[in-house]
Amino acid sequence: AHFLEYCKRECHFFNGTERVRLLDRYFYNGEERVRFDSDWGEFRAVTELGRPSAEYWNSQKDFLEQRRAAVDTYCRHNYGVVESFTVQR
């Protein structure tokens, strides 16, 4: 038996870094179960099986603040690296 669990982190930039949106999407066997959206500032379950994780992570204030800060510490921090070789859309 085996399983696949992974997180996909997406940074969406609008007008350079004027507006930035971070999505952390958590998958189990190809099904998205939980999502952190910086526009919401919290984790939300995508499926019922993701609800316990979302509730637990939202109760961990340090972890939640770390995710909220990732818009700056991860997305904006890395913007200059990716901006040089991506096509503006």
N, C-alpha and C positions, 0 to 999 in steps of 0.2 A: 504494500500500500504506500501511497505517497500523496502529498498535497503541495500546492503552490500558494504562497502568501507573499504579497508585495505591496509597496506603496508607490504611487506615481505622483510626483510633485510637478505642478505646472505653474509657471509664472506668466501672467498675461499683462502686457504693457500697452497703455493707451497714451498716445502723444508723448513718446519717450517714457520718462519715469513720472510724468505728471500724475497719472493714475495707474496704480499697480494692483493686481488681484492675484492672490496665491490660492491654489487649490492643492490640498493633500488628499489623495484618493486611495483608500485602502481596499485591497482586493483579496479574496480567498477563492482559489480555484476558478479564477476568471470572472468572478462576480463581485462587483463593487458593493461593499457593505457599509462603509462609513466614509464620511467626507468632512474635511475641514475647509471652510471657505472664509477667507479673510474679510469678505464683505459682511458675513454673519458674525465673525469673531468667536465661533464655537464649532464643536463637532456636531454633526447630525447624522442619524442613521439613514441609510439609503434603503436597507431592508430590515425586517424585524430582527434578524440574526445580528445585525450591527448595533442594535439598541444598547445592549449592555456595555459595549466598548465606548460608545459615544457618551453614555451617562457617566461611566467611570472617568474617562479622560476629561470631561467637563468639570468633574469634581476635584481634579488635581490642578490647583490654581497656578503653581509654578510651570507645569507642563503646558497649560493653556496660554499663559503669558509668553512662553517661548515660541509657541506656534504663531501667536499674534505678531510677535516681533519679527518673524521670519520674512515678512513682506520687505522689511528693510535689510535684515542681516543676511538674507539669502537672495531674494529677487533683485532688489536695487543694487546690492553689493556686486552681483554678477552681471548686471546689465551691460557694462562696458565690454565685457568679454564676448558676450553673444551678439551684441549689437554690431560689432565689426564684421561679422560674416553671415548675418541673417538678412533676408529680404524684408523690407518694410511692407507690411500688409495693411 
